[in-house]
Amino acid sequence: MSGRPSEEVFSGLLSEGKKTSFVLGLLPGSRESEVTRLYPRMLEAVERLRPDFPDIRILVPQAPGLDDRLFLEHEATYVWTKDYGHFQRIRGKFRETVKACDLVVLASGTATLETALLGVPMVIVYVMNPLTYLLARKLVRVPAIGMVNLIAGKTVMPELIQEAATPANMEKTVREILSDSNRLQEMKNTLWTVREKVGEAGASKVLAEGVMKFFNHSTN
């Protein structure tokens, strides 16, 4: 985290023994264009959640190749991002950070599969150039775009894509999950099925061919 050493706060915030509130992860992607499109929406969704969930903790795994300034310009709007007890952005600790979360909101891509293998439920979001999206949809027909959902063969994790990926919809989806402990557990249970399928011969190959072809059309 820029501006303050992160290790002490990081270890305290993620300690299972000390975790007393819900931890939500925000993963806006590993490319600058993804962060620019998604991170402001994710932060606004949290802003909408905070009045009813004031103790919610936010963790943001930052891709090592992205500059702090890309995040800071969006975080500056929200006072609570300066509260290191409830908000922290951590560079280069993807697995540790995601594993500490109860739920994550993340950009569709390889991170959805990595998150699924860690057993963490997710809300998948993505926004790209409208014309690029229309072209990609015409070229590639898939029932979902989240890797975890493609492997499962159905939408087991909510997807908010393009015009559906609004702060209001993100807030609504997360709120519904936060308010229903049974649903969160069901989401965790379905991830076991995904993990089993990933272990099957050829599953990863089919996944890569289908989804990466789609996202190759959406670069920047």
N, C-alpha and C positions, 0 to 999 in steps of 0.2 A: 504494500500500500504506500502510495507516495505521501511524503510529508511526515511519516512516523514509522519507526521500526514496527514490523508486523508480527514477529514471532511470538512475543509474550501475549499479545491480545489474541492472536490466532489460536494458540494452544489453549488459552482459557475459554474462548468462545466455543471451541469445538470439543472440549472435554465432555464425554458422555456423562460424567459424574456431575457436571455443573450445568448441563443443558436443561433449563426449566421452561423454555418457551419454544414455540414452533419456529423452525429454521427454514426459510425459503431461499433457494438459490436462483440467481439471475445469470443466464448464460447467453449473451447476445451474439455470440459467434466469434470466429477467429479472424475475420476479415474486416477491414475498416468500413466498407460499405454496409456490412451486416450490423455492426455496432451503431452506425449512424442512423440506420432505419429502425432498429429494434430497441436499443437501450433507452431512448427517451420514453417509449411506450411502456416498457417494463417499469421504469421508475414512476411514471404517472400512475400505473396500476397499483403499485405499492402505496403511493400517496393516498389513493382512494380506499385502500384496505386499512390503513393505520388507525383511523378513528375507532373502528370496531375491534381491531387487533393491535393495540398499542405496544404490546410486548413482543411482537413478531421480530425475528432477527433475520437480517439479510446478508447473504454471502455472495460475492461475485468473483468467480474464478476468471482471472484476466489472462488471455493468451499472451505468452512471452513476447511475441513479435509486435504487439500493439503498444503505442505510446500512451502514457498516463493522461496526457492532455486530451486525448480523444474521449476519455471517460469523465474527466474533471469538468469539462465544459457543460456536460449534461447534469452532473451531480450538483453543481453549484446552485441550482434552483431550489434544492431541497435541504433544509436545515438538518434533518435527521441523518443525512449521509455523513455528517461530521461527528455523529455519536458513535464512537468506536466500540461501544458495548452492544450496539444493535445493528451496525452496518460495517462491513469490511470487504474491501476488494483486495484479492490476493493473487499475486502473479506466480505462475509456474507450479501451482499445487492443485492441479485439476482433480485428481482422484481423492485426495484428502478432503478437499473442500466439498465436492459433490457428495461424498460418502457421509458427511456431517449433516446434510440437508434432509428434511422430511419430504420435501417436494421441490422440484425445480421448474422454472419456466425457461425454455431454451430454444435456440435457433435450430431448425431442422438440419440434419447433416450427420456426420460420423459421431458427434457427441451424443446423439440419442441412443446409439448402440452402446457406447461406452457407459452411459448412465444406466441403461437397462442392465448391463452386466454387473453394475454395482448395486443393483436392486433398489434404485431410487425412483419413485413415481415421478411423472413429468407432464407438463403441458407444452406441447410442441407449437412453435410459432414461426412464421416466415413471411417476409415481405420483399418483393423484388420489383424491378421496373415493370409496369403494367404490360407493355408491349412484349417484353421478354417473357413474362409469365404466360401470356396468351400463346406465344409461339411454342414455348416449351410444352404446354398442355396439349397442343395439337400434335407435336412430334412424339410425345411419350404419354401413353395411357397407363396410369397406375391408380389403384383405388385409394391410395394415401401417399403422402410424401415422407412421412417420418419413418426412418429405418426400422425402428422397433415395431411399428404397425405393419410394415410390409412383411417382416418376418413372421409376425403373428397371423397374418392373413386377414386381419380385421383391425378396426380402430380401437385398440385397447387403451391408448393414451390420447387425451383430447388434442385435436389439431385446430389451430386458428391461423388460417393462411390468407394472405393478401388483405382484402377489405375486411375480413373477419378479425384480423389481428389488431384490434383497437385496444387502447388502455381499458375501456369499459368492459370489453369482452374478456380480456385477461383477468381483470379484477373479479368479474362475475364467476369465471371458471374456477379461479383459485379459491374464492370465497365459498363456493359450493363444496369444494373438496375439504377445505378447512372445517366446514360446519358438519361434515359427515365422516366420522372416524371409520365407519364401516366401508365407505367407498375408498378411502385411502388404503385400508388393509386389502381390499379386493384388487386394487391397482398393484400393490406389492406382490400379491399372489400370482397375478397374471405374468409378472416378469419372470417367474420360474419357468413358465412355458416357453417364453422367448429365449431364455438361456439354454434350455434343452434343444431348441431348434437351431440355435447358432452352432451347437456342437454336432449337428447332423452333417453328413458329407454334402458339400456343395452349397450349404445354406448361405455362407458368407459370400460366395462367388455370385450367386443369384442376386443377392442384396446389392452388392457393389455395382453389378451391371445395370440393374434397374434404376436405382436412385442416383448414382453418380452421373449417369447419362442425362438425367433430368437437370441436375444442378450444374452441369457443365454449360448449360445454356443460360444460367442466371448469374454468371460472374459479373460483379460490379454493374 
